[in-house]
């Protein structure tokens, strides 16, 4: 912890970090192995990310674990990912409880295989009263689908006279997303050198700082996470205002 504190301003930390965990397949291919080998070796990076957030008291961490588009991958890879999800949940439940981490999940979870869905539900229920931090797993997730789902639900409420058109604002819309009651993202990290968002939290990252690194996900350790935080701390977050306004209002960045 001392080493981390020496390199990072602990008074200026993101409250919500989201990570697009990319590069498992390329990591495996560089070693002459199947893509599934990369997924299996990505668990350590997940451990490091969760531990780092716990050590730094970053309260929210969202991991893009499986997108809606990932269902189109080869069946063997999808099956491996689902089996890995189940085994990881079973192995990590006690550690998450010991750390006091609450687990939540966003996405079209009904599409998950029954065993994976049930294990995930058990983990969410087991950790629901934990307060040290929140780990959000984006599974079978698509931001476009999430937004369409929210629009449909709002339209239904309007048609049933539960709300009026004039009631619809950013807060109402946000409350119809999977991420209701979760703060918007402050820092979005993507590994593997790809520079795109890939249909991830499009509404929630409206004012997030974006950090792209060439490091492949299995190699993303606490030191790499530290680099991302230091980058975040170089940014002036104006939210539409000018630098002069921030200084005048004595807003701490």
C-alpha positions in Angstrom: 0.0 0.0 0.0 2.9 2.4 0.8 4.3 2.0 -2.7 0.9 2.7 -4.2 0.4 5.8 -2.1 3.8 7.2 -3.1 2.9 7.1 -6.8 -0.8 8.0 -6.6 -2.7 11.0 -5.1 -5.2 9.1 -2.9 -7.3 12.3 -2.7 -8.0 12.2 -6.4 -9.2 8.7 -7.2 -12.0 7.6 -9.6 -15.0 6.2 -7.8 -16.0 3.9 -10.7 -13.5 2.2 -13.0 -14.7 0.1 -15.9 -12.4 -2.2 -17.9 -12.7 -3.8 -21.3 -10.6 -6.9 -20.7 -9.2 -7.5 -24.2 -6.4 -9.5 -25.6 -6.7 -13.0 -24.1 -6.7 -14.7 -27.5 -3.7 -12.8 -28.8 -1.9 -13.5 -25.5 -2.4 -17.2 -26.0 -1.5 -17.2 -29.7 1.8 -15.5 -28.9 2.6 -18.6 -26.8 1.5 -21.0 -29.5 -1.7 -22.0 -27.5 -5.4 -22.0 -28.2 -7.4 -18.9 -27.4 -9.0 -20.7 -24.5 -5.6 -20.8 -22.8 -5.6 -17.0 -22.7 -9.0 -16.9 -21.0 -7.9 -19.4 -18.4 -4.8 -17.3 -17.6 -6.8 -14.0 -17.4 -8.1 -14.8 -14.0 -5.0 -13.5 -12.3 -5.5 -10.1 -13.9 -9.1 -10.1 -12.5 -7.7 -10.9 -9.1 -5.2 -8.0 -9.3 -7.9 -5.6 -10.5 -10.2 -6.4 -7.6 -7.4 -6.4 -5.1 -6.1 -3.0 -6.4 -9.5 -1.4 -6.1 -9.9 -2.9 -2.6 -6.4 -1.5 -1.5 -7.1 1.9 -3.0 -10.7 2.1 -1.8 -12.1 2.5 -5.3 -15.7 1.6 -4.6 -17.0 0.4 -8.0 -15.3 -1.8 -10.6 -17.1 -3.0 -13.7 -15.5 -5.7 -15.9 -16.7 -6.4 -19.4 -16.6 -10.2 -19.1 -18.8 -11.3 -22.0 -20.6 -9.2 -24.6 -23.8 -10.1 -26.5 -21.7 -10.3 -29.6 -19.4 -12.9 -28.0 -22.2 -15.5 -28.4 -21.2 -15.5 -32.1 -17.7 -16.9 -31.3 -16.9 -20.6 -31.9 -18.9 -22.9 -29.7 -15.8 -24.4 -28.0 -14.6 -20.9 -26.9 -18.1 -19.9 -25.6 -18.4 -23.2 -23.7 -15.0 -22.7 -22.2 -15.9 -19.2 -21.1 -19.1 -20.3 -19.5 -17.4 -23.2 -17.7 -14.7 -20.8 -16.5 -17.3 -18.4 -15.2 -18.9 -21.2 -13.1 -15.6 -22.5 -11.8 -14.3 -19.0 -11.0 -17.5 -18.1 -9.1 -17.2 -21.2 -7.0 -13.5 -20.6 -6.3 -13.8 -16.9 -5.5 -16.9 -16.7 -3.5 -15.1 -17.0 -0.1 -12.4 -14.5 -1.0 -15.0 -12.0 -2.1 -16.9 -12.5 1.2 -13.6 -12.1 3.2 -12.9 -8.9 1.4 -16.4 -7.6 1.8 -17.0 -7.2 -1.9 -20.5 -7.1 -3.2 -21.1 -8.7 -6.6 -23.6 -7.4 -9.1 -24.2 -8.3 -12.8 -25.6 -6.4 -15.8 -26.7 -7.7 -19.1 -29.2 -10.1 -20.6 -28.4 -12.7 -17.9 -31.3 -15.0 -19.0 -29.2 -16.0 -22.0 -26.5 -17.5 -19.8 -26.5 -21.3 -19.5 -28.7 -22.4 -16.5 -25.7 -23.5 -14.4 -23.8 -20.3 -14.9 -27.0 -18.2 -14.3 -27.8 -20.0 -11.0 -24.2 -19.8 -9.7 -24.1 -16.1 -10.5 -27.4 -15.5 -8.7 -26.1 -17.4 -5.7 -23.0 -15.3 -5.6 -25.0 -12.0 -5.9 -27.3 -13.1 -3.1 -24.4 -14.3 -0.9 -22.5 -10.9 -1.2 -25.5 -8.5 -1.3 -24.8 -7.1 2.1 -21.1 -6.5 1.7 -20.0 -2.9 1.9 -16.2 -2.7 1.1 -16.7 -2.4 -2.6 -18.8 -3.4 -5.6 -17.7 -5.6 -8.4 -20.0 -5.5 -11.4 -19.8 -8.2 -14.1 -21.1 -7.3 -17.5 -22.2 -10.6 -19.0 -24.2 -11.1 -22.2 -24.1 -7.3 -22.2 -24.8 -4.9 -25.0 -25.1 -1.2 -24.3 -27.4 -0.7 -27.4 -29.7 -3.4 -26.1 -29.7 -1.8 -22.7 -30.7 1.5 -24.1 -33.4 0.0 -26.2 -34.7 -1.9 -23.2 -34.8 1.3 -21.2 -36.7 3.1 -24.0 -39.3 0.3 -24.2 -39.8 0.3 -20.4 -40.2 4.1 -20.3 -42.6 4.0 -23.3 -44.7 1.3 -21.5 -44.9 3.4 -18.3 -46.0 6.4 -20.4 -48.7 4.3 -22.1 -49.9 3.1 -18.7 -50.0 6.7 -17.4 -47.4 6.0 -14.7 -45.3 8.9 -16.0 -45.8 11.6 -18.5 -43.5 12.6 -21.4 -42.6 15.8 -19.5 -41.3 13.6 -16.6 -38.6 12.0 -18.8 -35.1 13.4 -18.1 -31.6 12.1 -17.6 -32.3 10.8 -14.1 -35.4 8.9 -15.2 -33.6 7.4 -18.1 -30.6 6.4 -16.0 -33.0 4.7 -13.5 -34.2 2.4 -16.3 -30.7 1.1 -17.1 -29.1 -2.0 -15.7 -26.8 0.3 -13.8 -29.5 2.0 -11.8 -28.0 3.1 -8.4 -24.4 2.7 -9.7 -22.5 5.9 -10.3 -21.4 6.8 -13.8 -17.9 5.7 -14.9 -15.0 8.0 -14.1 -12.3 6.0 -15.8 -12.6 3.5 -18.7 -9.6 1.2 -19.4 -9.2 -0.9 -22.5 -6.3 -3.3 -22.8 -4.6 -4.9 -25.9 -4.1 -1.8 -28.0 -7.6 -1.6 -29.5 -9.0 1.9 -29.5 -12.8 1.6 -29.5 -15.6 1.2 -27.0 -17.2 -2.0 -28.3 -20.8 -1.3 -27.3 -19.9 -1.0 -23.6 -21.6 1.4 -21.2 -22.2 4.0 -23.9 -24.5 6.2 -21.7 -22.5 5.7 -18.5 -19.1 6.8 -19.9 -20.4 10.1 -21.2 -17.8 12.0 -19.2 -15.4 9.2 -18.4 -11.6 9.6 -19.0 -10.5 7.0 -21.5 -7.2 5.0 -21.1 -6.0 2.7 -23.8 -3.0 0.4 -23.3 -1.1 -2.0 -25.5 -0.8 -4.5 -22.6 -2.8 -7.7 -23.2 -5.3 -8.4 -20.4 -3.5 -11.4 -18.9 -0.5 -9.2 -18.3 -2.5 -6.3 -16.8 -1.3 -6.3 -13.2 -1.4 -3.8 -10.3 1.5 -1.8 -11.8 -0.4 -1.4 -15.1 -3.5 -0.4 -13.1 -1.4 2.1 -11.3 -0.3 3.6 -14.6 -4.0 4.1 -15.6 -4.7 5.8 -12.4 -1.8 8.2 -12.8 -3.0 9.0 -16.3 -6.5 9.7 -14.8 -4.9 12.1 -12.3 -3.3 14.2 -15.1 -6.7 14.9 -16.6 -8.7 18.1 -15.9 -12.3 17.0 -15.6 -14.3 20.1 -16.6 -17.8 18.6 -17.4 -18.4 21.3 -19.9 -17.0 24.2 -17.9 -13.7 26.1 -18.5 -10.5 25.7 -16.5 -11.0 29.3 -15.2 -14.5 28.4 -13.9 -13.1 25.5 -12.0 -10.4 27.6 -10.4 -12.9 30.4 -9.6 -15.3 27.9 -8.0 -12.3 26.3 -6.1 -13.4 22.8 -7.4 -10.9 20.1 -6.6 -10.1 18.0 -9.7 
